[in-house]
Amino acid sequence: MPTVAKIARLEPEAGASQYQEHVNPQWVRLLDALQMNVRYLRCAGVELDAEGGRRFLDFLSGYCVHNTGHNHPAIVSALQRELGREGPAMLQSHVSDLAGELAQRLCSAAGGRLEKVFFCSSGSEGVEAAIKFARAHTRRNGLVYASGAFHGLTCGALSLMDDAFWRDGFGPLLPDTHPVPFGDLPALEAKLQSGDIAAFIVEPVQSEAGIRLPPPGYLEGVQAACRRHGTLFVLDEVQTGMFRTGRFLAAHHYRVDPDMVVLAKALSGGLIPCGAVLMSNRIYDSVYSSLKRAIVHTSTFSENNLAMRAGLATLDVLDHEHLGERAASMGDYLRGQLREALSGYEMVDEIRGLGLLNGIAFKAPRKLRMRVPFEGFRNIHPAMFGQLVVMRLFRDHGILTQICGNNFMVLKAAPPLVVNEEQADEFVHAMTAVVDLMHTSASFWTEALGLARRVGNI
Ligand SMILES: Cc1ncc(COP(=O)(O)O)c(C=O)c1O
């Protein structure tokens, strides 16, 4: 066994090669192939400083974790103070005042019937809890979800996702889970008819499915159908929550009052894992129904002081810096600029989004000159085209982005909510340059050959 002293003396480069050896070599291979394997030295706000003096703008936000920006000084210092006070961090046998305070503030920000909170440490864990609570409350087994959803990769959450890539090889998953097309009320109604559906779990804006906004009236219709059939209406706001779309919850853009809401990601400032399931008193009471069931569903790190403190400090920053209003206005600005710059390019299908959760949707080209290489690379791997765009933005323009996990034709643009106009303009210029290149230069497509060679055996 290496001693602690030996571990502490290791150079950072050694850590990278040990990561390759002991954590995830395929991830290292992928980042190398995309020419995105850089060492970051300092991250603040929207900016990432990397080795060699390079600077990147983060338009990915760690999959919507960094709503308050990287390492927000107020959240960092709140955590430092929390550590310094040497309080009861993980006693497991006390009443956590910080959890009480955070729960009260979350419920008051969420409103409606959401009056109790179960804390956990990730989005998937929150979805798992929502599944259990829905079953316990309704005494039904069935679960309905929307096609293309992303709810997390633990077995229960994965049972609510129909994309074969994530599921294959990991079954059998939960039985009695049923997909319906997002936006299709009659399909949902037909599933609910059975009378055995505990919950419909849905993202108010589908993120990984390609930033899909609900059709007008859809969520209101979902709620009415759920109420008619005694099914719980559960919103997964893991990505959309915490002002990402301009309101505290994306639900607040619509006239709905969900029975449960799952939050995680940006809840704790991108620094400490934290998730929360907000629910009505009635649901809570049916799970924690007696003294002997006081901890019938719990988890060791739930309510830990650092996560709770980070949550409180994050809410303060979101509030004091008016980041909801900022997300709304910067989102409008970004989409406007993108539409102006990219309309007229054949492969750009649509710019869409809400607040600072945005997508640039591409479509297959008609012109032979582009269609032949496009189809060729799509045959190698359906994500190849999107990854080329991500790679170009990163390498040539210093912009970090990703394509949507369940829709490889949509590039996600979701910067921290502290992004300013100058940074948004830099993104739009970079995006325009890459889109222009794919329409005007063979080099965009020949580059893909290099990528295919580097990737080799996928
Ligand atoms: C909408 C949504 N729900 C749930 C999850 C799972 O969250 P976690 O990765 O924290 O388990 C994700 C993760 O990306 C998500 O986007």
Ligand as a Chemical Component Dictionary entry (heavy atoms), coordinates in Angstrom:
data_LIG
# 
_chem_comp.id                   LIG 
_chem_comp.type                 NON-POLYMER 
_chem_comp.pdbx_formal_charge   0 
_chem_comp.three_letter_code    LIG 
# 
loop_
_chem_comp_atom.comp_id 
_chem_comp_atom.atom_id 
_chem_comp_atom.alt_atom_id 
_chem_comp_atom.type_symbol 
_chem_comp_atom.charge 
_chem_comp_atom.model_Cartn_x 
_chem_comp_atom.model_Cartn_y 
_chem_comp_atom.model_Cartn_z 
_chem_comp_atom.pdbx_ordinal 
LIG C1 C1 C 0 -33.051 15.541 -16.017 1  
LIG C2 C2 C 0 -32.079 14.695 -15.254 2  
LIG N1 N1 N 0 -32.532 13.890 -14.271 3  
LIG C3 C3 C 0 -31.691 13.130 -13.552 4  
LIG C4 C4 C 0 -30.338 13.113 -13.816 5  
LIG C5 C5 C 0 -29.426 12.242 -13.012 6  
LIG O1 O1 O 0 -28.684 13.037 -12.137 7  
LIG P1 P1 P 0 -27.308 12.509 -11.514 8  
LIG O2 O2 O 0 -26.327 12.390 -12.629 9  
LIG O3 O3 O 0 -26.945 13.553 -10.502 10 
LIG O4 O4 O 0 -27.599 11.198 -10.879 11 
LIG C6 C6 C 0 -29.830 13.914 -14.831 12 
LIG C7 C7 C 0 -28.394 13.909 -15.146 13 
LIG O5 O5 O 0 -27.909 14.442 -16.103 14 
LIG C8 C8 C 0 -30.722 14.733 -15.573 15 
LIG O6 O6 O 0 -30.286 15.511 -16.570 16 
# 
loop_
_chem_comp_bond.comp_id 
_chem_comp_bond.atom_id_1 
_chem_comp_bond.atom_id_2 
_chem_comp_bond.value_order 
_chem_comp_bond.pdbx_ordinal 
LIG C1 C2 SING 1  
LIG C2 N1 SING 2  
LIG C2 C8 DOUB 3  
LIG N1 C3 DOUB 4  
LIG C3 C4 SING 5  
LIG C4 C5 SING 6  
LIG C4 C6 DOUB 7  
LIG C5 O1 SING 8  
LIG O1 P1 SING 9  
LIG P1 O2 DOUB 10 
LIG P1 O3 SING 11 
LIG P1 O4 SING 12 
LIG C6 C7 SING 13 
LIG C6 C8 SING 14 
LIG C7 O5 DOUB 15 
LIG C8 O6 SING 16 
# 
